[in-house]
Amino acid sequence: MNVLKYSYERKNIDAGILHIGVGNFHRAHQAFYTDQLLKDKDQSKWGICGACLLPSDENIVKNLRVQNLDYTLTVCGRDGKDEIYQIGAIQDLIWTVEDPKAILDRISAGSIKIITLTITEGGYNIDKATNEFILDDPKIKHDLENPGQPTTVFGFVAEGLRQRRDKGNGSITILSCDNLQHNGNTARKAFTTFIKAQDSELAKWLAANVTFPNSMVDRITPATTAADKDRLNEKSGIEDHAPVYCEDFIQWVVEDNFIAGRPSWERVGVTFTDDVSAFENMKLSLLNAAHTLLSYPSFLKGHRKVDKAMNDEDVARYVRDFMDIDITPYVPAPQDTDLTQYKQTLIERFSNSSVSDQLSRLCFDGVSKFPVYIMPNLIKMIADGKDLSRVAFLIAAYRHYLKFGIDDNGNTYEIAEPWLTPEDVKYISSPEPVEFLNLSAFKSTDLKAADNFVEIYTQFAAKIKDEGLKPVLKAVVA
């Protein structure tokens, strides 16, 4: 198959962006947009220097380095037609485990104008109950007390900015590309709180010299399994140690608040705006919430791929009813957006058999996803006296998923919840379903005080345990 190779000379590109978290989503989204832009010679200073902070990043670092940081991106069309790109936007790749000084040198360098982040929803270290940065986390406490020996993203950025200030290298933008509503505001709170606690003078410099634009990102990008790697390489004819694949839909809406300049990403389809709120609300309330909604029930029913789940009539009806009945009243359409068409496109995207996303990826880290995707609208639904059955069923299914570890077909599975607290584990273990409503994921409201919700939820929890997920879902959509 023909591979669309970048047309620019890598030797002519300089890195003006430092990106922290070089995972599949970054390489399918921001790096893809940047790769498309770098063909314009006047944009040659906007290449990307990647940075990985974790010991578990060793494989991706080694695999990219062995192929000069190039990689293939297979874009899977809903019409069954794929396009393969060879991406060269990443100019350098730092791994702090082997060279922590290298990232500090880059943050402090005048050539770097933007730090971008994909560190996951939970990576901002925000307490779900108080919405405040967690200063007493052991890793955070270490970095606060040892500014010259950072280990976390907050410690590295703080020390890098300190050195940048001392060198007189000017202002910089920190741009979150994670799935959080007002992600720039969240990033500002996290970094500002950390730096205030460590260095009050640096905090004053930060307030005057660093901007944190909000952004909305969207492109379904599954994890790449060993089987995927073989399949993708056979199709491309390239022996790629780190291939990525994704859907054909892509969107990036960014608040135009860059204190030190930015790439002309609008040339390649990025939308710049003064306020991303309506776009954020639409995407998080519909796409991300629907992903969470379908994930645990579908997984417990025995499905393992999103497209297969969407071929299940009960799952598809459950998702459509959630979008149309529960969420649409709370989602004002952004300018020039047809909400009916947007929802139909979501159904088509979820059903894309060429992407065939893993349900296990959607189930990952639910304790960080529920506060962002589900709880804001659930709080409104409770206050407005709405039908709570679909969301109550979801939370009952989530409890069953975490507590019992076995699906309707008798298959066991591993649970990946890196941000569960010891108290969360206690609530999951309790034989009383209502105790589960104390989970940190739900702390933005007192679900136990919502009598109607508790009644429906506890009935669903008992029925799923006694009857299995399948008949209970059928009753929900009946």
N, C-alpha and C positions, 0 to 999 in steps of 0.2 A: 504494500500500500504506500502511496506517495506521502512522504513526511515533509511538513512545512517547516523548513529550517529558518531560523532568524537570519536577517539579511545584513545586520551590522557586524563590524569587526570588534570582537571582544577587547582587543588591545586599545581601542579608542574610547572605551567606556570607563568612567570613573564612578565610584560608589558615593552617592550622596544620601543614601538611605541605609540605616542600620536596622535590620529586622530581627527581633527576638522571638524564636519559636518556629523553626523551619520545618513545619509539618506539611502534610498533604494539602490542607486547605490553603495555606499561604502559597504553595507552589501552583495551585490550580486557580487562584484568585488574584491576589495582589501582584505576584510575580508574573502571571500571565498578562495582566493589563500593562505592567511595566515593560515586559518583553515586546509587546506590540508597539509601545511608544518609542522604544529606543532606536527604531528604524529612522526616526527624525533626528538629523545630525545636531540640531540645536538642543536636544534633550540628553546628550551624551553624558552629562554629569549626574544622572539620576539612576545609575545602576544600584544594585542591592548588595550590601555585605550582610550575610546571614550570621546569626549567633545562636548557639545551642548551649544551654546551661546545665543540663542534667546528665548524670552518668548513663542513663538509658538512651541518650542520643548518640551513643558511640557508633551504632550501625549506620544511621543516616549520614553521619559525618564521613565515615570511611567510604560508604557507597558513592556519595556525591564526589568526594575528592578523587577517587580512582578514575572518574570520567570527566575531570576538569570542570566539575560543578554543572555540566549540562545534564538535562534529563528530558524524557519524553512525557508529554501530556496528551492523553487520548480523550477527546471530547465526544461523548456518546449522544448521538442525536435521537430525539423521540421518534423520528421517522426510520430508525434503524441504520442510518448512515453516520459513520464516525469520521472525525478529522483528527490527525495526529500532528502535534507541534513538537519541535525540538526547542526547548527554552534555554536561553543563555543569560538571563537577567541577573543571576546571582554571580557576583564577581569574586567574592571571597567568602570563606566560611570559618568562623571562629568556634572553638569548643572550649569553654572556660575551664573544664576539668583538666585540660592539658596546658592551658595558657590563659589564666585569668587576667593578666595584664593586657592582653590584646584587645579585649572588649573595652577596657578603660581608655586605652589609646584611641579607639575609634569614637567613643562617645565624646571625648574631649577634643577631637580633631575638628578644625574649622570647616573641613570639606563635608562633614556629615551635618545635614540640615534637618533631618527627620529621623526619629526613632519610631518604628512601627512594632506592634505587638500582636501576636496570637498566642496567648498564654492560658487560654480556656476561661470559662465563666468563673470557676473556682480559684483561678490563679491570682485574683486581685485581693484575696485575704480579707474579705469584707464579712463581718458577722451578719448572719441572716436575720437575727432577731433585732439587733440595734441599728443595722445598716452602717456600722462604724468599722474602721480598720482595726484588726486584731493586733495590738501592740505586744501582748504577752505571749504570742506564739514563740516557741523556743528558737526557731531559725531566725525570726525577726529580732528577737532579743540579742542573739549572737551578732547580727549585722549592725544593730544599733551601737553595741559596745565595742565592735571591732571594725571601724569604717575602712581600714586599710586591707581587710581580709574578707571581702563580701562573699556570700554564697547564694543569696536570693536575687531575684530581678530588682528588688527595691534597693538592696545594698549596692549592686553593681551600678545601677543608674545614678544613685546618689553620689557615689565616689567619682563616677565619670563626669557628672555635672560639676562637682567640686573642682576637679582638675580642669575642666573646660573654662569655668569662671576664672580660675587662677591664671590660665594661659591667655585670657582675653579673647577667646574665640567666639564670643557672641551668642545670640539667642538660638533656640532650637524648638522644634515641635515634637510632641509625643502623641502618636496617633494609634489608638486602640482599634484593632480589626476583629474584635471578639463579639460574640452574640450576646450583647447586654444592651438593655435600653439605656440610652444616654451613656454609652460606654466611655466617652471622653470625660464626662463628669465623674464617673467611677474611677477612671485612671487618675484624674486630678486629685480626688479625695485620697486615694491610696498612696500615691507618691508624695503628696504634700504632707499628709499625716506622718509618714515615715520620716521625711526630711526635717519637719519641725521638731520631732522627738530627738533627732540626732544632731542637728546643726541649725540653730535659729538664723544665723547669718545667711547660710545657703538657702534657707526657706524664703528669705526676703528676695534673694537673687532669682529664685525660681518663679516667684509671683510676677516679677517684672520681665522675665526672659524666656519663659516656657509657655506655650499654648497647648491645649488639649482638645482638638476638634472632636465632635461626635461623628460617628459614621454608622451606616447600615450596610452590612455585607451579606451576600447571598450567592451560594453555589453549592449544590449537594456534591460532596466529595467523599466517597467511601474510603475506608482503610484498604491498603493493597496487600492481599494475601500472597503466599508463595504461588498458588495456582493462578492468581490474577497476573502476577509478574510474568509467568511463562506465557500466558495467553496474550498479554499486551506486547511482549517482545516478539512473539511469533507474527503478530499482525504488523508491527512496525519494521521488522527486520533488523532491529538494533538491539544489541546486548546491553540493556539498561539495568543497572543494579538498583535503581530507585525510581521506577516508573510511577506515574500518577494517572488516575482516570477520574472523570467527573461528568456531570450532565452538561447539556448544551445551553442551559439557562445561566445567565450571570448578571449580577447587579451590584453596584457600589454607589451609595449616596453619601456624600461627605460634606460636612460643614466647612465652609471656605475660611478657615482661621489658622493660617500657616504663617508664623511670625518670621521665618527665615527663608521664605520662598518654597515652591513646590513644583513637581512635574506638571506638565500640561495633560494630565490624565483625561481631561474632557475630550481630547482628540480621539480617544479610543473607547469612548462610551461611558465614562464615569460622570455621574451627575453631581455638580457642586450646588450647594444651596445655603441659605442663611439659617435654616432650621430643619433638621432631619426627623423631627418628632413624629410626624404623620407617617413617614416611610418606616421608621422603627416600629411604631405601634402596629402597623399593618403586617409587617413581616414576622415580628415576634409573636403576635397574637394569633396569627393564622398559620404560617408555615411551621415555626418552631413549636408552638403549642400543639398543633396537629401531629407533628412528629412524636412528641411526648405522649399524646393521647393514644396514638395507635401502637406505640412501642411495646408496653408491658402486656396489654391484652393480647396482642398478636403473638408475642413471644410465648406467653403462657398457653395459648391455643395450639402452639406447635410450629408456627411459622418461624423462619429464620431470615428471610429476605423481605424488604419492604414491598417490592413489586408483587411478590406472591401473596402477601397479606392484602394488598389492594385488589387482588383478584378474588378475594373472599367477600362475598356479597354483604355479610354482616359487618365486617370491618369497614368496608367502603361506605356503607350507610351510616355507621357510627361516626366516621370522620366528617362526612358531608353534613349530617345533622348538627354536629358540634360547630362547624364553620358557619352554617346558615342560621341556626336558631340561637346558639349560645353566644357567639363571638361577633357576628356582623353588626349587631346594635351598638357595639363598643368600638368600632373601627371606622372612623371617618376616612373616606378615600382621599389619598394625596392628590394633588393637582394632576390632571390628565391621566388618572388611573381609573379604569373600569373594574370595580371590585368583583363583579360577577365573573368577568373574564379572568381576573387574577386568581380567583378560587378554582376555576376550571383548569387553569394552567397548573396550579398546584397539584390537582388530582392527576393530571397527565405526567407531571414530573415524578410524583411518588410512584406512578405505575410504569415508569421507564424501565423496561427489562434489560436494556443495554447497560444501565447503571447498576441495577439490582443491589441497592444499598443494604448493608447488614443491619438487622434489627438490634444486634448486640451493641453496635455503635450508638444507636439512639437510646438504648437503655443505660449506657455508661453515665455515671455521675448524675443520677436523677436528683440527688439532694441539692445540687447546684442549679439544676434546670427548673425545678418546680417554682422556686421563688421568682424567677424571671419570666417564665413563659405561662404559667398556670395561675398563680396566686393573684396577680393584679386584677384580672377579670373575674376570678371567682369571688373576690371580696365585693366587687360591684354587683355580681349576680345575687349574692346573699342579701345585700342591702336592698336590692330591687325586687326581692321575692320571686326570682326566676326559677325555672325548672332546674334542679341541681343534679338530676339523675346521672347524666353522662359524666360529669366531673367526679361525683361521688363514686361511681363505678371505677373510674380510672384510679382514684386513690386507694380503693379497696384492692384493685389488681396490683398496684405498686406494693402495698403491704404484703400481699401473697407472694409476689415475686421475691421480695427481700427475705421474708420469713421462712418460706418452705423450700425454695431452691429446686423445685420439680414442676414440670409442665403437665398439661393434660395427657400427654402421651407417655408419661413416666420417665422422661428424659431429665437428667440433672444438668446443671449449668453452673458456671462460675459467675459470681457477682462482683462487679467492678464499681466500687463506691469509695473513692479515695478521700472524701471529705466528711465521712460519717464521724460523729463525735462518740465518746463512750456513752453519753446519755442517749444518743440515737440508738445505739445497739441495745440498750436496756428497753427502750420503747418498742423496738422491733421484736424483741424476745418475749414481751408480755403476752399472756394468753388473752388479755382483754383488748379487742380491736380498737376501742376508743383511746387507749394509751398511745397508739401509733400517731394520733393527731397532735401529739406533743413534739413530733419530729422537728428538727431544726429547719427543715425545708418549708415548714408551714408557719413559722413563727411571726410572719407579718400580720397575722390575725389570730384570734382565738377560735379555732374551728369547733372546739368542744362547746362553745357557748351558742353555736348556731344549731338549735334543736332539730330543725327540719333536716339539715345536712347530716347531723349525727345519726338520725333515725334511718335515713336512706343508706348511708355509708355502712353502718353496722349490719344492716340486712344483707347488703351485697357481700360484705366480708364473710359472713356466715355461709351464704349460698355458694360463693366461689370455693370455699373450703369443702363443703359437703357435696356439691354437684359438679365441680369443675368450672372452668372459665366459659367453655363453649355455650352451654344452655343459658347461662346468665346473660352473656352478651346478646344472644338471640332475643331474650326477653326485653333487654334495654332498647333494642332497635325496633321492636315489634310495634 
